[in-house]
């Protein structure tokens, strides 16, 4: 609860995780007979911060998204998943303040064996033009 209060006090916002739905029959979905479903999962409070840039030609900015573990655990139980890692594995994009990001890595912070914060390393999703 302390992490929730801290994230809210420094301007905690909400993030939308765009997740793919689990299909029951993998053979039909592999053949394209069953369309993939997508859903939105909202987690809050979150803080998004830009990481210190290192200059690389053609490189993208990296961002760190800090998410309350209680919010993630609520969504994990609501979606009947086995862990938070399963939730992040099925996440296609993260949307914060209208900007879309891709997950590069996930880490968690623990105290006394309990996770209190998830940290996602993100990069901006580039718009592809045709």
C-alpha positions as protocol buffer text, in pm:
chain_id: "A"
residue {
  index: 1
  type: UNK
  ca { x: 0 y: 0 z: 0 }
}
residue {
  index: 2
  type: UNK
  ca { x: 294 y: 229 z: 59 }
}
residue {
  index: 3
  type: UNK
  ca { x: 401 y: 197 z: -305 }
}
residue {
  index: 4
  type: UNK
  ca { x: 45 y: 283 z: -416 }
}
residue {
  index: 5
  type: UNK
  ca { x: 44 y: 595 z: -200 }
}
residue {
  index: 6
  type: UNK
  ca { x: 386 y: 699 z: -325 }
}
residue {
  index: 7
  type: UNK
  ca { x: 290 y: 654 z: -691 }
}
residue {
  index: 8
  type: UNK
  ca { x: -32 y: 851 z: -639 }
}
residue {
  index: 9
  type: UNK
  ca { x: 144 y: 1133 z: -452 }
}
residue {
  index: 10
  type: UNK
  ca { x: 392 y: 1197 z: -733 }
}
residue {
  index: 11
  type: UNK
  ca { x: 120 y: 1231 z: -993 }
}
residue {
  index: 12
  type: UNK
  ca { x: 24 y: 872 z: -1057 }
}
residue {
  index: 13
  type: UNK
  ca { x: -170 y: 822 z: -1376 }
}
residue {
  index: 14
  type: UNK
  ca { x: -311 y: 513 z: -1543 }
}
residue {
  index: 15
  type: UNK
  ca { x: -180 y: 296 z: -1824 }
}
residue {
  index: 16
  type: UNK
  ca { x: -367 y: 80 z: -2069 }
}
residue {
  index: 17
  type: UNK
  ca { x: -223 y: -260 z: -2155 }
}
residue {
  index: 18
  type: UNK
  ca { x: -338 y: -389 z: -2494 }
}
residue {
  index: 19
  type: UNK
  ca { x: -350 y: -765 z: -2448 }
}
residue {
  index: 20
  type: UNK
  ca { x: -428 y: -1054 z: -2676 }
}
residue {
  index: 21
  type: UNK
  ca { x: -705 y: -1286 z: -2568 }
}
residue {
  index: 22
  type: UNK
  ca { x: -637 y: -1649 z: -2495 }
}
residue {
  index: 23
  type: UNK
  ca { x: -795 y: -1886 z: -2746 }
}
residue {
  index: 24
  type: UNK
  ca { x: -918 y: -2229 z: -2640 }
}
residue {
  index: 25
  type: UNK
  ca { x: -821 y: -2430 z: -2949 }
}
residue {
  index: 26
  type: UNK
  ca { x: -467 y: -2363 z: -3065 }
}
residue {
  index: 27
  type: UNK
  ca { x: -498 y: -2572 z: -3385 }
}
residue {
  index: 28
  type: UNK
  ca { x: -782 y: -2361 z: -3520 }
}
residue {
  index: 29
  type: UNK
  ca { x: -617 y: -2035 z: -3423 }
}
residue {
  index: 30
  type: UNK
  ca { x: -290 y: -2140 z: -3589 }
}
residue {
  index: 31
  type: UNK
  ca { x: -478 y: -2202 z: -3914 }
}
residue {
  index: 32
  type: UNK
  ca { x: -652 y: -1866 z: -3890 }
}
residue {
  index: 33
  type: UNK
  ca { x: -996 y: -2016 z: -3844 }
}
residue {
  index: 34
  type: UNK
  ca { x: -1047 y: -1832 z: -3516 }
}
residue {
  index: 35
  type: UNK
  ca { x: -976 y: -1462 z: -3506 }
}
residue {
  index: 36
  type: UNK
  ca { x: -757 y: -1326 z: -3231 }
}
residue {
  index: 37
  type: UNK
  ca { x: -929 y: -1113 z: -2975 }
}
residue {
  index: 38
  type: UNK
  ca { x: -777 y: -810 z: -2813 }
}
residue {
  index: 39
  type: UNK
  ca { x: -862 y: -643 z: -2487 }
}
residue {
  index: 40
  type: UNK
  ca { x: -761 y: -344 z: -2281 }
}
residue {
  index: 41
  type: UNK
  ca { x: -646 y: -376 z: -1922 }
}
residue {
  index: 42
  type: UNK
  ca { x: -614 y: -57 z: -1719 }
}
residue {
  index: 43
  type: UNK
  ca { x: -360 y: -43 z: -1437 }
}
residue {
  index: 44
  type: UNK
  ca { x: -323 y: 245 z: -1194 }
}
residue {
  index: 45
  type: UNK
  ca { x: -132 y: 416 z: -1035 }
}
residue {
  index: 46
  type: UNK
  ca { x: 166 y: 431 z: -1268 }
}
residue {
  index: 47
  type: UNK
  ca { x: 456 y: 668 z: -1325 }
}
residue {
  index: 48
  type: UNK
  ca { x: 630 y: 706 z: -1660 }
}
residue {
  index: 49
  type: UNK
  ca { x: 978 y: 857 z: -1672 }
}
residue {
  index: 50
  type: UNK
  ca { x: 1226 y: 903 z: -1951 }
}
residue {
  index: 51
  type: UNK
  ca { x: 1558 y: 732 z: -1893 }
}
residue {
  index: 52
  type: UNK
  ca { x: 1880 y: 923 z: -1936 }
}
residue {
  index: 53
  type: UNK
  ca { x: 1950 y: 920 z: -2308 }
}
residue {
  index: 54
  type: UNK
  ca { x: 2268 y: 781 z: -2457 }
}
residue {
  index: 55
  type: UNK
  ca { x: 2334 y: 905 z: -2805 }
}
residue {
  index: 56
  type: UNK
  ca { x: 2307 y: 643 z: -3073 }
}
residue {
  index: 57
  type: UNK
  ca { x: 2246 y: 716 z: -3435 }
}
residue {
  index: 58
  type: UNK
  ca { x: 1892 y: 605 z: -3520 }
}
residue {
  index: 59
  type: UNK
  ca { x: 1831 y: 505 z: -3157 }
}
residue {
  index: 60
  type: UNK
  ca { x: 1505 y: 551 z: -2975 }
}
residue {
  index: 61
  type: UNK
  ca { x: 1437 y: 698 z: -2635 }
}
residue {
  index: 62
  type: UNK
  ca { x: 1376 y: 454 z: -2355 }
}
residue {
  index: 63
  type: UNK
  ca { x: 1118 y: 495 z: -2084 }
}
residue {
  index: 64
  type: UNK
  ca { x: 1055 y: 329 z: -1750 }
}
residue {
  index: 65
  type: UNK
  ca { x: 701 y: 260 z: -1638 }
}
residue {
  index: 66
  type: UNK
  ca { x: 655 y: 191 z: -1268 }
}
residue {
  index: 67
  type: UNK
  ca { x: 331 y: 8 z: -1188 }
}
residue {
  index: 68
  type: UNK
  ca { x: 170 y: -68 z: -855 }
}
residue {
  index: 69
  type: UNK
  ca { x: 191 y: -441 z: -779 }
}
residue {
  index: 70
  type: UNK
  ca { x: -156 y: -441 z: -621 }
}
residue {
  index: 71
  type: UNK
  ca { x: -310 y: -314 z: -945 }
}
residue {
  index: 72
  type: UNK
  ca { x: -126 y: -578 z: -1148 }
}
residue {
  index: 73
  type: UNK
  ca { x: -231 y: -856 z: -909 }
}
residue {
  index: 74
  type: UNK
  ca { x: -595 y: -743 z: -932 }
}
residue {
  index: 75
  type: UNK
  ca { x: -580 y: -773 z: -1310 }
}
residue {
  index: 76
  type: UNK
  ca { x: -400 y: -1109 z: -1294 }
}
residue {
  index: 77
  type: UNK
  ca { x: -677 y: -1252 z: -1076 }
}
residue {
  index: 78
  type: UNK
  ca { x: -952 y: -1090 z: -1287 }
}
residue {
  index: 79
  type: UNK
  ca { x: -810 y: -1246 z: -1605 }
}
residue {
  index: 80
  type: UNK
  ca { x: -746 y: -1578 z: -1426 }
}
residue {
  index: 81
  type: UNK
  ca { x: -375 y: -1581 z: -1514 }
}
residue {
  index: 82
  type: UNK
  ca { x: -101 y: -1767 z: -1329 }
}
residue {
  index: 83
  type: UNK
  ca { x: 133 y: -1471 z: -1276 }
}
residue {
  index: 84
  type: UNK
  ca { x: 211 y: -1111 z: -1358 }
}
residue {
  index: 85
  type: UNK
  ca { x: 472 y: -1236 z: -1604 }
}
residue {
  index: 86
  type: UNK
  ca { x: 191 y: -1405 z: -1798 }
}
residue {
  index: 87
  type: UNK
  ca { x: 5 y: -1072 z: -1815 }
}
residue {
  index: 88
  type: UNK
  ca { x: 312 y: -889 z: -1944 }
}
residue {
  index: 89
  type: UNK
  ca { x: 387 y: -1170 z: -2193 }
}
residue {
  index: 90
  type: UNK
  ca { x: 45 y: -1131 z: -2355 }
}
residue {
  index: 91
  type: UNK
  ca { x: 73 y: -750 z: -2367 }
}
residue {
  index: 92
  type: UNK
  ca { x: 115 y: -620 z: -2720 }
}
residue {
  index: 93
  type: UNK
  ca { x: 144 y: -250 z: -2636 }
}
residue {
  index: 94
  type: UNK
  ca { x: 128 y: -11 z: -2343 }
}
residue {
  index: 95
  type: UNK
  ca { x: -58 y: 316 z: -2389 }
}
residue {
  index: 96
  type: UNK
  ca { x: 12 y: 609 z: -2157 }
}
residue {
  index: 97
  type: UNK
  ca { x: -134 y: 954 z: -2228 }
}
residue {
  index: 98
  type: UNK
  ca { x: -219 y: 857 z: -2584 }
}
residue {
  index: 99
  type: UNK
  ca { x: 134 y: 741 z: -2672 }
}
residue {
  index: 100
  type: UNK
  ca { x: 196 y: 375 z: -2753 }
}
residue {
  index: 101
  type: UNK
  ca { x: 501 y: 189 z: -2621 }
}
residue {
  index: 102
  type: UNK
  ca { x: 647 y: -161 z: -2658 }
}
residue {
  index: 103
  type: UNK
  ca { x: 779 y: -361 z: -2363 }
}
residue {
  index: 104
  type: UNK
  ca { x: 1150 y: -445 z: -2378 }
}
residue {
  index: 105
  type: UNK
  ca { x: 1191 y: -596 z: -2031 }
}
residue {
  index: 106
  type: UNK
  ca { x: 1014 y: -642 z: -1699 }
}
residue {
  index: 107
  type: UNK
  ca { x: 1160 y: -628 z: -1349 }
}
residue {
  index: 108
  type: UNK
  ca { x: 1005 y: -628 z: -1004 }
}
residue {
  index: 109
  type: UNK
  ca { x: 1100 y: -482 z: -668 }
}
residue {
  index: 110
  type: UNK
  ca { x: 1041 y: -687 z: -355 }
}
residue {
  index: 111
  type: UNK
  ca { x: 1039 y: -629 z: 19 }
}
residue {
  index: 112
  type: UNK
  ca { x: 1013 y: -920 z: 265 }
}
residue {
  index: 113
  type: UNK
  ca { x: 932 y: -1159 z: -19 }
}
residue {
  index: 114
  type: UNK
  ca { x: 640 y: -951 z: -151 }
}
residue {
  index: 115
  type: UNK
  ca { x: 646 y: -768 z: -484 }
}
residue {
  index: 116
  type: UNK
  ca { x: 541 y: -406 z: -438 }
}
residue {
  index: 117
  type: UNK
  ca { x: 638 y: -253 z: -774 }
}
residue {
  index: 118
  type: UNK
  ca { x: 681 y: -363 z: -1135 }
}
residue {
  index: 119
  type: UNK
  ca { x: 921 y: -173 z: -1362 }
}
residue {
  index: 120
  type: UNK
  ca { x: 877 y: -201 z: -1737 }
}
residue {
  index: 121
  type: UNK
  ca { x: 1146 y: -83 z: -1975 }
}
residue {
  index: 122
  type: UNK
  ca { x: 963 y: 63 z: -2276 }
}
residue {
  index: 123
  type: UNK
  ca { x: 1043 y: 211 z: -2612 }
}
residue {
  index: 124
  type: UNK
  ca { x: 817 y: 425 z: -2826 }
}
residue {
  index: 125
  type: UNK
  ca { x: 622 y: 241 z: -3091 }
}
residue {
  index: 126
  type: UNK
  ca { x: 696 y: 391 z: -3428 }
}
residue {
  index: 127
  type: UNK
  ca { x: 413 y: 451 z: -3669 }
}
residue {
  index: 128
  type: UNK
  ca { x: 463 y: 266 z: -3994 }
}
residue {
  index: 129
  type: UNK
  ca { x: 370 y: 441 z: -4314 }
}
residue {
  index: 130
  type: UNK
  ca { x: 259 y: 264 z: -4628 }
}
